[in-house]
Amino acid sequence: MKLEQISLPVNNEVLADYWNQEANIHSFFAYPFEKDSFAKRVNTIHKQSYKREALVQVIRSYMERFGVSKQAEKHLQELEEGAFAVVGGQQAGVFTGPLYSVYKAITVILLANEQRQALNLPVVPVFWIAGEDHDLEEINHTFTAVEGALKKRGYSKRSNKKTMASTTIIDHEAMEQLIKTVFEDYGETAYTEALLHEVLEASRYSQTFTDFFATLMNRLFAEYGLLMIDAAYEPLRELESDYFERLIEHNEEIAQVVVAQEQVLQAAGYGKPIEATSQNANLFYVKDGERFLLERKDGYFVNALAQLKLTKEELLHIAKHTPEKLSNNVVTRPLMQEMVLPVLAFVGGPGELAYWATLGRAFSTLNLEMPIFAPRLNISVVTRKVQPLLELHQLTFEDVVAGKATKAKEQFIASVQDEQVIAQVEDMQEALLEQYKLVYTQLANNDLQLDQTIEKNKAYHIKQFAYLKNKISEQTLQKHSVAIRQFNIMNAEIFPNDSWQERIFNPYQLMNQYGPTFVEDLMELPLNICPEHYVVIC
C-alpha cells in the first residue's frame, strides 16, 4: 500500500473552519483540536466521578457474546482502574455500514494509542453503537460497483413500525439473499469464499441489525481492543437511570439553550443543523420496540401518535424504574456519553461536528464540559483496477473528484459520433417535412379536410427518424463500450454518485480484492488526524 495526502476543498463550512484556528467556529467548542487540549481535558475528567465498575461490567457483558479479546480485556481493566476514553459511534448498518464507520473506528483506535503515548496515561478506544436508531432505511442497504455501474442492494423486508435497530429481528432468508447478491456483484477472487462464509455466519449468528453490525466490527477490530457498547442495551439503560433523571429535571432548560445556541450558530453563518425547538424534550419513549419522540406541551411530555401524555413525575418514575423505555436523540446522546464515560475526545464526521456546535451550553446546564472533538479520518482507496485507467487517460484522483473524468467521457462520446450519417438522416427528415407542406397545400386546394390524419402521419415519421438517430448513436456507443466503461469505472470507484467512496461502499468490497487483512493493513499506515484527504493506492 502507498499512502498519499492531498488537499481538497472542504465543502462543509463548519469542518473547513474547524481546521482554521482563527475561525469563529471555535467559540462553540470547549477545546481546539490541538496537543495542549488533551492534558487540560485530563484535569477536567479527574474532577468528575463515573460508575466505572458498573460500566465495565456492562461493556463486558455486552461484548461477551461477540468475543472479548485479550486486548479488549486489558482495556476493560484499565477503564475500571481510571483510564480515559476516546469515543466514536455510528448506526448499525449492514456489512458494518459505509466505509466511514470503519474509518471512525480506526480514528478512535489511533487517537487513543497516540494519546496513551503522549500523556503517558491509559487511554482506551470505545465505539458507541447507535442501536437505538429507528431509521432502518438508512442502514438496510449497501452499494456495489459492477463494471462502472453502481448497484443499490437492500434488505428486502420492510416494516411500517419505527423499531430500533437493536429490536428489529432479522429475517435470515432475506439477509442471506442480500449477502449473496452483494458478493456476486463483487466477483470471484481468492478471498471471496472465506469472506462470504464469514459474513453469512455472522448474519446467522445475529438476531438483530445491531448484532450483525457488532459481530463484524468485533472481528475487524478485536486485536486492537476496541470496546463496544450498544446504546439500546438494557443493562446500559439501567446504568443510565440517574442520568436520565438529570436530563428530565433540566429538560426545558436544555431545549432552550440549544435553540438559542443554534440561532447564534446560524447568525455566524453556519446554518441550523438540528432545527431545534424549545418544545422538544430531546428524548424518545420506547414502546414495543418503537421509538416515539417526546415533546413538552401544557406541562406534559406527549406524543400524539403513541397516545402518550406523561407528567414530569411519571417520566422520572420511568427513568428510575424502567429506563429501558427511554432513548436519547442527537442532543442528549453526547450529554449521556459524557455522564457515562470518561470521554477524553469524541471522534465524529462533518455532520456530527455541526450539531455538536449547538451543544456547548447544554453541557454547561448539567455542569458538564464538552470533550475535545476530533474529526475522523477521510480516506479513499485507488484500486489496482483503477490505477492503469487513470494512467491510460492521463487523469489523477483529484481530476476524477473534480469531474474531469465525466467531462473527458462526454468529449470522447462526442468525438466518436458519426456526425455525417446523423446529418444525412436529418436531411431526409427535412426533405420529408417539405413534402408534407406540399401535400397540405394540395389538399387545401381540393378542399379536403385531412389535417388530423396528416399531423398523425407526420408525427409517426418524426418519431421514426428520432428512433433511427438513437439507434445509430446506440450502436456507435456499443462499438466504443470498452473505452466508455473505463470512464464509468473511474467515476464509480473513486467518486461514486458524486460522493466520497467512504460514504457509498462497505469494507467488504475492498476486502474481497485485497484480503481479510485489509483493515489491518490500513492500521499499519502512518495515518494522523489532519485536514488532508488520504489516498491509499493499493
VOGU-3710 file (C-alpha; in Angstrom, 3 decimals, decimal comma):
1> mkleqislpv> 0,000/0,000/0,000  1,149/3,512/-0,819  -0,202/6,480/1,110  -0,657/9,994/-0,247  -2,070/13,126/1,355  -3,892/15,590/-0,845  -5,505/18,911/-0,101  -9,009/19,157/-1,477  -11,643/21,846/-0,990  -13,719/21,081/2,127
11> nnevladywn> -17,361/21,505/1,152  -18,550/21,529/4,766  -18,012/25,066/6,040  -18,070/24,065/9,722  -15,341/21,469/9,166  -13,280/23,797/6,978  -13,324/26,466/9,684  -12,662/23,949/12,453  -9,226/23,359/10,925  -8,613/27,136/10,944
21> qeanihsffa> -7,541/28,059/14,462  -8,549/31,691/13,892  -12,118/30,918/12,769  -15,184/31,882/14,784  -16,411/28,276/14,963  -14,059/27,614/17,902  -16,183/29,804/20,148  -18,772/26,998/20,032  -16,369/24,343/21,399  -14,631/23,924/24,731
31> ypfekdsfak> -11,295/22,946/23,206  -9,468/23,404/19,919  -8,148/20,187/18,416  -4,508/20,606/19,415  -1,884/18,931/21,594  -2,300/21,050/24,742  -6,044/20,447/24,889  -5,653/16,807/25,872  -3,710/17,454/29,083  -6,252/20,119/30,065
41> rvntihkqsy> -9,113/17,760/29,389  -7,482/15,089/31,570  -7,569/17,512/34,506  -11,295/18,079/33,997  -12,046/14,358/33,859  -10,143/13,823/37,118  -12,706/16,080/38,810  -15,653/14,011/37,563  -16,955/10,772/39,037  -18,019/7,760/36,985
51> krealvqvir> -19,615/4,410/37,751  -16,531/2,673/36,401  -17,031/-0,758/37,920  -20,649/-0,981/36,781  -19,754/0,461/33,375  -17,071/-2,152/32,783  -19,457/-4,912/33,810  -21,996/-3,615/31,285  -19,491/-3,387/28,424  -18,019/-6,810/29,197
61> symerfgvsk> -21,443/-8,458/29,395  -22,418/-6,862/26,078  -19,238/-7,925/24,308  -19,083/-11,471/25,669  -21,375/-12,903/23,003  -19,138/-11,456/20,265  -15,884/-12,391/21,991  -13,679/-10,359/24,314  -10,098/-10,366/23,037  -7,073/-10,170/25,338
71> qaekhlqele> -6,506/-6,559/24,333  -10,165/-5,690/24,968  -9,949/-7,333/28,386  -6,845/-5,269/29,146  -8,706/-2,101/28,135  -11,670/-3,058/30,318  -9,416/-3,473/33,331  -7,741/-0,147/32,610  -11,112/1,580/32,219  -12,209/0,250/35,588
81> egafavvggq> -8,969/1,483/37,168  -9,185/5,040/35,832  -8,367/5,067/32,117  -9,670/7,732/29,762  -11,678/7,010/26,630  -11,650/8,128/23,026  -15,201/7,599/21,815  -16,825/7,356/18,399  -20,041/5,849/17,181  -22,276/5,020/14,276
91> qagvftgply> -25,565/3,431/13,279  -25,647/-0,344/12,883  -25,528/-0,685/9,083  -25,375/-3,947/7,144  -21,825/-5,084/6,300  -20,693/-2,559/9,020  -22,376/0,217/7,027  -20,386/2,598/4,798  -16,597/2,623/4,966  -16,618/5,712/7,162
101> svykaitvil> -17,894/3,522/10,037  -14,654/1,574/9,799  -12,635/4,775/9,368  -14,249/6,160/12,526  -13,186/3,069/14,441  -9,671/3,359/13,019  -9,546/7,028/14,057  -10,734/6,160/17,572  -8,059/3,476/17,968  -5,230/5,552/16,510
111> laneqrqaln> -6,092/8,619/18,608  -6,358/6,505/21,778  -2,931/4,995/21,083  -1,440/8,391/20,254  -2,705/9,986/23,473  -1,677/6,967/25,558  1,897/7,693/24,480  1,658/11,489/24,597  0,082/11,652/28,065  1,749/8,520/29,446
121> lpvvpvfwia> -1,683/7,533/30,737  -4,031/4,670/29,839  -6,434/5,705/27,077  -8,861/3,149/25,614  -10,918/3,137/22,381  -14,717/2,880/22,722  -17,291/2,507/19,936  -20,829/3,584/20,843  -23,242/1,721/18,558  -26,404/3,732/17,890
131> gedhdleein> -28,587/0,639/18,132  -31,437/2,816/19,382  -31,745/4,452/15,951  -35,009/3,569/14,220  -34,347/4,839/10,691  -33,864/1,386/9,181  -33,939/2,754/5,633  -30,541/4,323/6,332  -28,913/1,079/7,442  -30,607/-1,721/5,469
141> htftavegal> -28,702/-1,393/2,188  -25,299/-1,036/0,612  -23,884/-0,233/-2,825  -21,651/-2,197/-5,148  -19,791/-1,198/-8,309  -20,224/-3,586/-11,239  -18,249/-2,678/-14,371  -18,693/1,018/-13,753  -22,358/0,830/-12,767  -23,487/1,436/-9,183
151> kkrgyskrsn> -25,952/-1,070/-7,786  -28,039/-0,426/-4,677  -28,526/-3,702/-2,846  -31,024/-3,733/0,000  -32,569/-5,981/2,602  -35,955/-6,862/1,147  -38,068/-6,930/4,291  -39,799/-3,698/5,287  -41,686/-2,587/8,369  -44,054/0,318/8,923
161> kktmasttii> -43,004/0,477/12,558  -40,220/2,705/13,892  -38,459/-0,171/15,601  -34,901/0,301/16,772  -32,045/-1,483/15,018  -31,464/-3,370/18,272  -35,041/-4,642/18,458  -35,619/-5,349/14,759  -35,367/-9,097/14,246  -33,533/-10,134/11,093
171> dheameqlik> -35,288/-12,286/8,505  -32,358/-14,631/7,911  -33,517/-15,730/4,482  -33,781/-12,127/3,265  -30,427/-11,188/4,813  -28,725/-14,231/3,302  -30,090/-13,302/-0,116  -28,716/-9,761/0,265  -25,282/-11,047/1,277  -25,085/-13,489/-1,629
181> tvfedygeta> -26,220/-10,842/-4,129  -23,599/-8,394/-2,881  -20,775/-10,912/-3,103  -21,977/-11,979/-6,539  -21,556/-8,340/-7,587  -18,049/-8,300/-6,144  -16,935/-11,153/-8,367  -14,840/-14,184/-7,512  -11,370/-13,696/-6,057  -9,069/-15,827/-3,925
191> yteallhevl> -10,742/-14,338/-0,830  -14,421/-14,480/-1,789  -15,348/-17,902/-0,458  -13,899/-17,337/3,008  -15,310/-13,801/3,308  -18,755/-14,888/2,133  -18,731/-17,709/4,675  -17,682/-15,286/7,434  -20,415/-12,738/6,675  -23,105/-15,404/6,271
201> easrysqtft> -22,041/-16,964/9,555  -22,215/-13,564/11,257  -25,743/-12,948/9,966  -26,940/-16,402/11,070  -25,435/-15,778/14,489  -27,274/-12,450/14,761  -30,825/-11,769/15,819  -30,921/-8,048/15,010  -29,267/-5,469/12,760  -27,141/-4,366/15,712
211> dffatlmnrl> -25,971/-7,929/16,384  -24,892/-8,257/12,751  -23,013/-4,957/12,865  -21,299/-5,674/16,187  -20,264/-9,185/15,148  -18,492/-7,932/12,027  -16,935/-4,903/13,736  -15,591/-7,070/16,538  -13,982/-9,424/14,042  -12,311/-6,487/12,315
221> faeygllmid> -11,032/-4,757/15,458  -10,754/-7,382/18,214  -6,948/-7,423/18,188  -6,893/-3,659/18,799  -9,101/-3,978/21,855  -11,917/-1,798/20,534  -14,573/-1,727/23,252  -18,156/-1,689/22,000  -21,442/-0,875/23,650  -24,946/-0,692/22,203
231> aayeplrele> -26,863/2,410/23,241  -30,049/0,313/23,417  -28,531/-2,414/25,630  -30,835/-2,709/28,656  -28,083/-3,060/31,298  -26,611/0,193/29,952  -30,015/1,822/30,262  -30,123/0,708/33,900  -26,719/2,288/34,457  -28,031/5,486/32,845
241> sdyferlieh> -31,101/5,702/35,093  -29,770/8,563/37,254  -28,541/10,391/34,139  -31,962/10,205/32,502  -33,352/11,803/35,640  -30,886/14,688/35,245  -31,930/15,107/31,599  -35,582/15,217/32,634  -35,027/17,618/35,540  -33,207/20,070/33,240
251> neeiaqvvva> -35,200/19,222/30,139  -36,741/22,591/29,391  -33,517/24,473/30,043  -31,543/22,129/27,764  -34,027/22,685/24,941  -33,952/26,457/25,377  -30,154/26,790/25,399  -29,810/24,537/22,340  -32,325/26,663/20,429  -30,513/29,826/21,494
261> qeqvlqaagy> -27,102/28,416/20,612  -28,318/27,261/17,221  -29,577/30,756/16,488  -26,124/32,128/17,325  -24,581/29,465/15,091  -26,882/30,480/12,260  -26,051/34,157/12,755  -22,373/33,217/12,462  -23,126/31,759/9,036  -23,142/28,057/9,854
271> gkpieatsqn> -26,836/27,282/9,440  -29,170/25,320/11,714  -28,007/21,683/11,683  -30,545/20,419/14,217  -33,543/22,725/13,644  -34,102/22,566/17,391  -37,352/23,672/19,002  -37,951/24,763/22,587  -40,792/22,218/22,937  -38,631/19,233/22,002
281> anlfyvkdge> -37,895/17,020/25,007  -34,934/15,538/23,123  -35,876/12,124/24,472  -37,700/9,209/22,924  -40,152/6,885/24,621  -39,743/3,244/23,613  -42,972/1,290/23,224  -42,974/-2,276/21,867  -39,541/-1,697/20,365  -40,620/1,521/18,586
291> rfllerkdgy> -39,292/4,994/19,398  -41,597/7,982/19,816  -40,148/11,481/20,229  -41,486/13,319/23,238  -42,457/16,991/23,320  -43,368/19,228/26,201  -46,883/20,604/25,953  -49,027/22,227/28,657  -46,857/20,781/31,403  -46,830/17,242/29,987
301> fvnalaqlkl> -44,457/15,111/27,947  -46,510/13,979/24,973  -46,536/12,060/21,716  -49,877/12,017/19,941  -49,051/9,089/17,651  -48,255/6,813/20,596  -51,072/8,364/22,679  -48,599/9,323/25,363  -49,235/12,011/27,961  -46,865/11,890/30,913
311> tkeellhiak> -46,271/14,252/33,793  -42,702/15,093/34,757  -43,107/12,909/37,840  -44,304/9,971/35,725  -41,353/10,352/33,371  -38,960/10,498/36,320  -40,539/7,307/37,648  -39,911/5,646/34,296  -36,296/6,826/34,343  -35,824/5,365/37,809
321> htpeklsnnv> -37,630/2,034/37,414  -37,804/1,243/33,670  -35,059/3,303/31,987  -35,055/0,897/29,021  -38,209/2,742/27,936  -36,193/5,910/27,313  -33,811/6,750/24,491  -31,660/9,734/23,519  -31,638/11,891/20,400  -28,802/13,895/18,784
331> vtrplmqemv> -28,932/16,493/21,568  -28,964/14,218/24,603  -26,735/11,408/23,262  -23,481/13,411/23,668  -24,630/14,501/27,137  -25,340/10,912/28,105  -21,975/9,741/26,788  -20,254/12,420/28,857  -22,021/11,239/32,024  -21,389/7,554/31,366
341> lpvlafvggp> -17,816/7,604/30,037  -14,602/9,497/30,869  -14,516/10,967/27,356  -11,135/12,430/26,515  -12,179/13,078/22,933  -15,110/12,303/20,667  -14,459/11,276/17,059  -17,067/12,345/14,544  -17,762/13,327/10,973  -18,742/16,699/9,482
351> gelaywatlg> -22,436/16,276/10,322  -21,708/15,473/13,941  -19,310/18,410/14,181  -22,099/20,749/13,055  -24,633/19,631/15,597  -22,074/19,429/18,401  -21,518/23,136/17,767  -25,027/23,723/19,154  -24,462/21,808/22,400  -21,912/23,792/24,417
361> rafstlnlem> -24,470/25,430/26,697  -26,383/22,153/27,057  -23,258/20,573/28,564  -22,920/23,539/30,924  -26,539/23,206/32,013  -25,669/19,813/33,502  -22,362/21,099/34,925  -20,521/19,111/32,280  -17,798/20,119/29,870  -17,826/19,351/26,183
371> pifaprlnis> -14,938/16,992/25,374  -12,432/17,538/22,582  -13,970/16,962/19,162  -11,667/15,024/16,816  -12,624/14,900/13,112  -12,493/11,380/11,733  -10,043/10,349/9,025  -11,063/10,846/5,401  -9,756/8,030/3,199  -10,197/6,948/-0,411
381> vvtrkvqpll> -8,709/3,836/-1,968  -7,456/3,728/-5,548  -7,583/0,075/-6,547  -5,337/-1,820/-8,924  -8,271/-1,880/-11,334  -8,461/1,918/-11,447  -4,753/2,825/-11,417  -3,976/1,767/-15,021  -7,132/3,529/-16,252  -6,013/6,789/-14,678
391> elhqltfedv> -2,638/6,423/-16,350  -4,187/5,479/-19,689  -6,413/8,553/-19,753  -3,833/10,820/-18,096  -6,091/11,628/-15,158  -5,396/11,926/-11,427  -7,516/11,153/-8,372  -8,149/14,870/-7,986  -9,242/15,084/-11,633  -11,924/12,433/-11,112
401> vagkatkake> -13,214/14,153/-7,964  -13,333/17,458/-9,877  -15,486/15,884/-12,604  -12,807/15,799/-15,297  -13,342/12,087/-15,979  -17,007/12,791/-16,720  -16,049/15,679/-18,976  -13,452/13,521/-20,767  -16,081/10,845/-21,310  -18,511/13,357/-22,794
411> qfiasvqdeq> -15,784/14,671/-25,098  -14,877/11,145/-26,155  -18,507/10,261/-26,936  -18,890/13,437/-28,983  -15,701/12,609/-30,893  -16,834/9,120/-31,963  -20,336/10,048/-33,095  -20,883/9,693/-36,858  -21,974/13,246/-37,492  -22,144/12,670/-41,236
421> viaqvedmqe> -24,714/9,913/-41,077  -26,726/11,806/-38,444  -26,739/14,823/-40,789  -27,963/12,605/-43,647  -30,863/11,353/-41,529  -31,741/14,923/-40,568  -31,638/15,925/-44,274  -34,033/13,068/-45,025  -36,361/14,282/-42,283  -36,228/17,873/-43,533
431> alleqyklvy> -36,955/16,744/-47,095  -39,943/14,723/-45,954  -41,302/17,668/-43,974  -41,069/19,795/-47,125  -43,146/17,152/-48,937  -45,739/17,330/-46,180  -46,072/21,076/-46,828  -46,812/20,345/-50,487  -49,415/17,738/-49,506  -51,079/20,252/-47,164
441> tqlanndlql> -51,280/22,801/-49,978  -52,694/20,308/-52,474  -55,334/19,050/-50,032  -56,388/22,597/-49,223  -56,712/23,429/-52,903  -59,001/20,424/-53,318  -60,993/21,409/-50,187  -60,094/18,145/-48,409  -60,004/18,260/-44,580  -57,375/15,706/-43,551
451> dqtieknkay> -55,309/17,863/-41,174  -55,539/15,457/-38,199  -54,612/12,463/-40,319  -51,656/14,265/-41,880  -50,404/15,502/-38,492  -50,639/11,995/-37,054  -48,799/10,557/-40,040  -46,102/13,254/-39,869  -45,639/12,718/-36,110  -45,149/8,999/-36,721
461> hikqfaylkn> -42,368/9,633/-39,237  -40,664/12,200/-36,996  -40,710/9,617/-34,219  -39,152/7,051/-36,560  -36,384/9,429/-37,568  -35,643/10,052/-33,863  -35,611/6,292/-33,289  -33,161/5,837/-36,171  -30,805/8,518/-34,843  -30,931/6,976/-31,363
471> kiseqtlqkh> -30,142/3,566/-32,803  -27,168/4,954/-34,715  -25,899/6,620/-31,529  -26,542/3,472/-29,507  -24,612/1,294/-31,958  -21,750/3,784/-32,001  -21,557/3,772/-28,205  -21,691/-0,015/-28,176  -18,782/-0,095/-30,603  -16,760/2,036/-28,156
481> svairqfnim> -18,191/0,494/-24,974  -14,804/-0,580/-23,610  -13,458/2,982/-23,508  -16,721/4,388/-22,138  -16,793/1,703/-19,439  -13,296/2,733/-18,393  -14,505/6,262/-17,653  -17,507/4,835/-15,782  -15,269/2,605/-13,670  -13,042/5,514/-12,658
491> naeifpndsw> -16,057/7,568/-11,601  -17,903/4,728/-9,880  -14,937/3,561/-7,823  -13,322/6,891/-6,917  -16,253/9,306/-6,657  -19,475/7,251/-6,883  -22,697/9,224/-7,259  -20,595/12,395/-6,956  -19,841/11,437/-3,376  -16,887/10,139/-1,429
501> qerifnpyql> -16,195/6,443/-1,743  -16,284/6,155/2,071  -19,965/7,182/2,091  -21,080/4,613/-0,501  -19,217/1,307/-0,247  -18,740/-1,057/2,671  -15,317/-2,543/3,545  -16,026/-5,985/2,120  -15,800/-4,671/-1,429  -12,144/-3,853/-0,772
511> mnqygptfve> -11,514/-6,908/1,401  -12,744/-9,075/-1,456  -9,945/-7,605/-3,592  -7,163/-7,308/-1,022  -7,981/-9,947/1,548  -9,318/-10,128/5,106  -6,299/-8,197/6,459  -7,229/-5,043/4,550  -8,207/-3,157/7,734  -5,040/-4,345/9,483
521> dlmelplnic> -3,017/-3,097/6,512  -4,681/0,314/6,813  -3,859/0,387/10,510  -0,176/-0,064/9,676  -0,085/3,106/7,567  1,211/6,362/9,110  -2,251/7,907/9,441  -2,833/11,039/11,533  -5,914/13,158/12,057  -5,490/16,125/9,735
531> pehyvvic> -7,471/18,281/7,291  -5,991/16,478/4,271  -7,688/13,627/2,447  -5,764/10,358/2,467  -5,477/8,425/-0,791  -4,411/4,806/-0,390  -3,015/3,298/-3,581  -3,190/-0,475/-3,456
//
